[in-house]
Amino acid sequence: MEPLLLESKALLRKELREAVARAQEAGRLPRLFVEEIEIETPKDRAHGDLATNLALVLAKAAKMPPRKVAEIIVAELTPTEPILRVETAGPGFINFFFPPSWREEAIRRAIAQGADYGRTAVLAGQRIQVEFVSANPVGPLNVVNARAGALGDSLARILAFAGAVVEREYYINDHGVQVSLLGRSVEARCRELRGETVVFPPEGYQGAYVYDLAREFLAEAPADFWTRPEEERVEICREFALARILARQRADLESYGIRYDRWFSERDLHRSGEVQRVFQSLAAAGHVYEEDGAKWLRTTSFGDDKNRVLLTADGRPTYLLADIAYHLDKLARGYDRIIDIWGPDHHGHVIRMKAALAAAGADPGRLEVLIAQQVNLLREGRPVKMSKRAGEFVTLRELVDEVGNDAARFYFLLRSAESHLDFDLSLAVACSNENPVYYVQYAHARVASIMRQAAAEGMTEDATLLRFPAGKLGLPEEMDLADRVAAFPEVAAMAALWREPHRLTGYLMDLAGAFHAYYNQHRVLTEDRTLAHARLALVRAVQITIANGLNLLGVSAPERM
């Protein structure tokens, strides 16, 4: 079943097109091309439940005043249920009004559909891969990774809720200079712990976690480890450290509520020969040239601002070449869209990757990239000190240990991905209305408390609530709550289509605010049992909507607080 608000908008668009066609046939409007018809929910209830600016859009081409166009269209409209009446307003808006039964139907649909309320088919038939976090396995995950994790997992949930088949993937950057440097860093710390004087690698990893890895390794090191050549020791330390760090990253992400369908190794990509095959294919297509001993890709031919190195002068493949091979592998798996979530330092990589895919003969339009911007951690408005264990960053584990999964995920989704975010740790754990996640969760818990109180009267079963009496919910606050419940499926659908989970956090905060205001003004369990029945149905619909919205964010919906 189509969600009620989307269904009503679709019906109105159809009737508006038919009205314009009839006016054209009668010669009251000239022949015009009607593009997409915008129908919005007015902020002021006096302006109707839905409104369109269609007349203003058509007026210039029709060479008529917008209000006159609106009057002609309205005269040709024969609105069907659920529209109660139609009005022209202002310079040429057309406003539509619903009867009370429309809102009652919205409440019933929410209760009847339960955990499926808000689910749509706007992305049905699409297979989408979301690749996110994908941090270098050379240290603990940090707060930017935590933001990317919340964004990627929530987006995957929202896309699936909109009908897509979604797969989550983590790309393990376990090849190249950075992992070699990790091995050298751990091996050097091992020698220090044995009492040697060591010149630490200039670009080595300085965090105290490297000492921790060295201690762990020494406790398990092979008996003949120190008799082996230095390069072999470095390799052994590298493999040990990679395995330990990756296991901890996986554990941290799982405790954060994130599980992947696939962990893809960059090293395997190199070992398979796919990286070299991609280079040869690009060269054979005439897109590669040599300069200063290096092999370059002519990405400027495909929209990049400069050409890019694929092979260094000593023949080593660059990160870009491996990344091209990886993305071609993803596209070859048949996804309709691949969505990457990258950190703020990768912003300039987007255009070169799209250009490289075009050079390889792939459709760059199938790649979408979201940038998870920087996070500023605060405590009572002041920047927090850096982690003692990680060196120069606060880890995901430290953050979650302090504020919990729910607060972390909700806060990271308060703003669009490309907006910088100030995250106040003190506010995130406060039990107050100023804490947005507490504010929303408390609304859910308040309804749960009401339902427990009503249980003794046998009025809390959803099957009973569905039979609530008509015509009892006439207060403006009740109509507002019902309207907000009705809007949820469209909000979730737009969050999926625009890849914007923050639409849901904003929506939930508004819904929670409307509910708290209603709760503070009106008793739900009144002595009038028919009124109490209707109000219970309304707040149950609110509770279901909040629970479903929080679930899409990966945030719990507590029954008690």
N, C-alpha and C positions, 0 to 999 in steps of 0.2 A: 504494500500500500504506500502510495506517495505521501510524504509528510504533509500535514494539513496546510501549513503556510505556503510551502512550495506548490502544493496542489492548487491552492487558491490563486496564487500569482500566475501559474500557468493558465488557469481558466480565464483570468482577467486579460492576459495577453492575447489569448485566442479571441475573446469577445471584442477587445479593442481593435484588433486587425479587421474583424468582420464589420465593425461599425464604420471604420474608415473606408472599407471597400464599398459599403452601401452608400455612404455619402459621395463617393466618387461616381458610382453608377448613377446617382440622382443629380449629378452635376453641381453638388454643393461644395465639393472639394476638388481641386485639380488632381490629375494623376501624379501621385507621389510614391517614391520608394520608401517604405517604412522599414527602418533597420530594427535592431534590438530595442524592445520597449522596456524602459526602466520603470520598475515599480518598487517603491520604498515604503518603509514604515515611518510616518511622520513623528517627530518628537513631541508635538502637541496633539493630544487626543482630540481636540476640537477640530483638527484638520483631517479627521478620519482615521480609519485603521490601516488603510493603504492609500497611496497616492501616486500619480504619474505626471511627469512633465511632458508627455507626448505632444500636447498642443504647442508648447513652447518650442519643441524641437522642429515641428512641421511648419511653424508660422512663417518663417523666412521664405522657404520654398513655395509656400502657398500664397505668399504676398498678401497676408491677412493678419489682423491683430491676433495674438495668441488666445485671448479670451474668446474671440469669435470662433476660432478653430475648436476650442474646447466645447463651446456650446453646441456646435454642429455634431461633434463626436458624441456628446452625451445624448443628444436628441435621437441618435441612431442606435444607442445602446439598448439592449434588452437584457439587462443583467439577470442571471439566474442565481439560485442558491449557491453560496451562502451570502450574497450581497443583499443588504437590506435597502440601501439607498445610495444614490450617486449625486455629487454636487460639483459645480465649478466654483473655483475660489481664486482670489488674488489675481495675478496677471494672466492666469490661464491654467492653473493646476486642476486636475480632476481627482476628487477625493471619493473614496469608497468606505462605506460603513457596514460592519458586520452585526448580525443579531446576537443576543446573548448565547444562543444555542451553539454558535461557532466556537466560543471560548469553552463551553462545556464539552464540546467534542474534543478540543485540544487536551483537556484534562483527562478525559476517558482514554484517549489514545496513549498518553504517557503511562497511565496505570496499566492498561492492557498489554502494552509492549514491554514494559519493565526495562530490563537491561539492554534490550534492543531499541529502546526509544531514542530517536535521533539518527538511527542508521539509515543511510541512503544508498542509491546505486549510481551516483554521479560519476564514479570512476570504475563502474562495472566493466569487466573485460580487459582492464589494464593490468599489466604485470610490471611492478615497480621494485627496484632495488634501492635501498637506502644504506649508504656506506658512511659510517661516522665514528668519531674518536680517532681510530687508527693512529695512535701515538707511537712515536719511535720507542721500541722496547729497551730503552737505555736508562730508565728511571721511573719513579712513581708517576701516576696520573695526577695532573694539576687541576686547578679550578676551571681553566678554559676547557680542558677535556671534560670536566664535569658538566659544564654548560652545553657542550656539544653532545654529550651523552643524553642529557635531558631532552634536548631539541630533537635529536635523531630518533630516540625511542618513542617520544610523544608523536612525532610526525608519522612514524610507521603505524602507530595505533590509529591515528586519525585517518590515514589513507586507507587502511583496511576497513574502518568503520564506514567509509564512503564507497566501499565495494571493490577496491583494488586487491589483487594478490600481491602481498608485500614480503620481501626478504631482507633481513638485516645482515650486513657484512662488515667485518673488521679486516683491514689490510695491515698485515704485519710487515713493518719495514725492517726486515732482519738481514739486509744485505748492504754492503758498502762501508764507507769510511766510518760512519757513526758507531756501528757495532764493533768494528775493529778497535776503535778508540775505547769503547767500553771494556773490551778484553784487556787492553794495555793498562787502563785505569785500575781494574781489579787486581791484575798481576802486580802492579807497582805497590798497591796497598798491602798485598800479601807479603811482599818483601819488607815493607816498613814494619809490619807486625812481627816479622821475624828478627827485627833489630837492625836491618840494613839501612844505610843512608842512601836514599833514592832521589834521583832527579825526576820529579813527576812530569808526565807528558803535558806540554804547555796548554793544549786544548782538551785535556782530560776532564772527566766528570768529577766535580769537587764535593758533591754532597756527602753527608755522613752516611747515607745509605750505601755508598761504595765500600766504606769500611765494614759495614754490616755484612755485605756480600762476601768480602774478603774473609771475614771471620767464619762465616758459614762454610765457605769453600775449604779453608784450612782444616776445619773439623772433619771434612770428608775427602780431602785430597788423596790421590793415589800415593802409595809409599815411595815410588820412584819419581814423583813429580819434579823434585828439585834437581834431579840428574838430567832432565830433558833439556833440549835447546830452548832458548828464550822464546822464539817464535812459536814453538809447539806449546809452551806454557801459556802464552798469550791466547792461543786458539782454544785451549782447554778452559781457561778462565772465561773467555768469551761465551762459549757454549753453556757453561754453568750459569753465568749471569743472565744470559738471554732466557734460559728456561725458567729461572727463578722470578725474574721480573715479569715475564709474560704470564706466569701462573698467578702472580699477585695482581696484575692488572685484570686478569679474567675474574679473579675472586672479588676484587673491589667493584667491578662492574656488575657482577651478579648480585652482590649485596645491595647495590644501588638500583636493582630491579631491571637490569638489562641483560638479555640473553640473545646471542647472535645465531643465525642459521648457518653461517659459514665464517671461518677464520682462514684468510687467504694469505699465503706466504710469498713475499717478494723473492725470497731465495729459491723457491720452487719454480718461479717464473724464469729465473736465470738458468737454473739447472735443466729445464725442459728445452732450452734453446730458443724459446719464443722471443726473447728480447732481440737476439741476433736476427731472427727471421723477420721481425718487424723492421729492423734497420735495413736489411737487404731489400725488402719490399718497397720501402720509401726511396731507396737509392735507385731501384729499377724503374720507379715511376718518374725519375728525373728531378726529385725534390731535394736531393742532397748534393752538397758541394764541399770541397776541401779548402781550408784556409789556415795557415800557420800550423799545419800538421793535424788539425782537428777536423772532424766531419760535422758539417752544419746542416740544419734543416731550414729550408726557405719558408718559414712561417709567415713572413711578410706578404707572401703571395696569397695568404688566406686570412688577412686582417690583423696580424700581429704587428707591433710597433718595431720589432727587430727580429732578426733571425736567431736561432737557438742551436747550441752545441748538442750533438747526439753522442759523439765519441770524442774523448779527449785526445790530445796528441800522442799519449802513450797507449791508446786503444781501449781505454776503460769506458763502458757505457755510462752516461750521465743519469741522474735521477729522472730527468724528463723522458729519456728513451724507455726506461723501465715503466714509467707511469703511462706512457702511450700504449705499451704492450698490455698493461693491466686493464686499461679502459677498453681497448679493443677486445680483450678476453671477455669483459663484462657484457659488452654489446653483442658479442657472438652468442651469448647464452640466451638471447631472445627477449630481454627486457624491453618494454615499450619506453620506459624512462629509467635512467640511472641518476640518483640524487646523491651528490657528495656534500658532506658538511666538513668544511676546512676551517683551520684556525686563522686568526687575523694576519699572520705573516704570509699567508698563501693568496692574498687578494690578487696580486699580479700574475699568479699562475693560471688564472681562469682563462684569459684570452689566448694564452699560448697553448693550453690544452685543447681548446676548441679548434684553434687553427691547425694543430697537429692532427686531430681527428679528421678534419676536412682533407688534409694532405693525404691521409691514409685511406681516403675514400669512404669514410664513415659519415653519418649524419650528426653534426655537432649539436643539433637541436634536441637530440635524445639525452644529452648531458645537462643536468641542472646543478648549480653549485650554490650552496648557502654558506655564508661566512659567519662563524660564531665569534663575535667580537670580544674584546678584552673585558675582564671582570675586575672591578675594584672592590676588594674586601675591606669593610669598615667594622668598627665596634664602637657603638655610641657616637657615630659620626667621624671617628678618627681611623686612619689607615692602620691595619693590623700589622704586626711584626711578621717577618718571614719565618718559615718553618726551620726549626733546628735540625731536623732529620734530613730534609730534602735539599737544603743548601740555599736555593734562591727562589723557592716557590712554595705555596701552600698546597698540600696534596688533597686529592679527592677524599681520601680516607679521613684526614684530619677534619675536613669540612663536614662530612656526614656524621662523624663522631660527635661534633659539637652541636649541629642543628637538626640532624635527622634527615632521612630521605625526602619526606614530604615537603618540608620547608625548602630544602635545596632545590628540588625539582620545580616547585611552584615559582620560587623566586627567579630561577633561570629562565622561566617562560613568561615572565611579566612583560618583557619588552621584545620587540622584533629581533631576530638573530643578529642583524647588522647594526644594532644600537649598542653602545657601550652601556654597561650595567654596574650600578653601585649596589653592593650586597651588604647590608648591615646585619652582622651576625647577632647583635643584641636584639634587634627588632624581630628577627626570624624565629626566636625562641620565646618571644613575649606572648603571654595569654591576654591579648587586648585586641580591640577593634582596629588598632593601627597595623596589626600584623595581618596581611591579606590572606595567607593560607589558614590561619586560625579563624579569621572572620568567616571564610567560606565553609570550613569544616564544622564550625560551631553551628551554622545554619542547618547542616545535615543532622547533627547530633540533637539539636532542639526539636526537629520534627520527630526524630526517633523517640525522644522523651514523651512528646505528645501522644505518639502511637502506643507507647507502653501504658500511659494513663487511660487511653481509650480501650485498651484490650479487654478490660473487665466488662465493658458494655457490648463486646462482640462486634465492634464496628471497624476493626482494623484489617480484616482480610480484604485483599484487593478485589476479589469477586464481589464482596459487599459494597466496597467503595464505588465500584463501577456503576452501581444502581443509585447513586446519589440523586436527590430530587432536583428537577429543573427549576430555574428561575429564582434560586436562593442567593446567588452570588452577584449582587448588584453594586457593591461598594466599588468606588474607583480603584482602591488598592487591590481588590480582588480581581478586577478586570486587568489591572496592570500585571499582576503575577501570572494570570492565565496567558496574557499576551507574551510574556517573557518565556514561559514554558513552550508555547507554540513556536517561538523563534529558534529554539535550540537546534532542531535538525538543519536549518539553513545556516546557522553559525558554524556548526560542525562541518557542513559541506563546503562552505567558503574557506574554512581553515585548511581543508584538504586541497581544494583547487588552487589556492594561493600559497600553499606551503607555509602557513602562518599559525602555529599553535597558540601564539599570544592572543589571538582573537578569543580563544576559549577562556583564558584567565580573566580577561577584561569582562567577558560576558558573565562568568560565574561570580565575580565580585559585585556586579550590578544586580544579579538575581539575588544573591545573599543579602545585599543591602535592602532591596525591596521586601524580602521576607522578614528580616529583622524589624523593619519599620512596621510592617503589618502585625507581627507578633506582639510588638510593644503597645499597639493601639487597640487590638481586638482579641477577645477570647475565642479560641477555636472550639473548645468543649463547652458550649453554652447550654443552658437549660432547654432551649429549643432544640430537640433532637434532630429535626429535619435540617435545621441550619448547621448544627454541629456535624451532621453527616456530610453536607456539601463542603464545609470548610475542611473537614478531614481529607476529603478527596482532593481538594486544592493543594493542601500542604503535602500530601503524599506525592502528588505529581511534581511538586517542587523538589521534594527529597530525591525522587528517582532521577530527575534531570541533573541535580547537583552531583549525585553519585556517578552518573554516566559521564558527565563532564570531567570530574576528577579522575576517573579511570582512564580517560583519554590522555590525561597529563601524567599518568603513572603515579597518582597521589591517592592515598587511602581516604575512605569516607567513614569516619568513626561513628559508632552508635552512641558513645558516651565520651564526654570531655570534662 
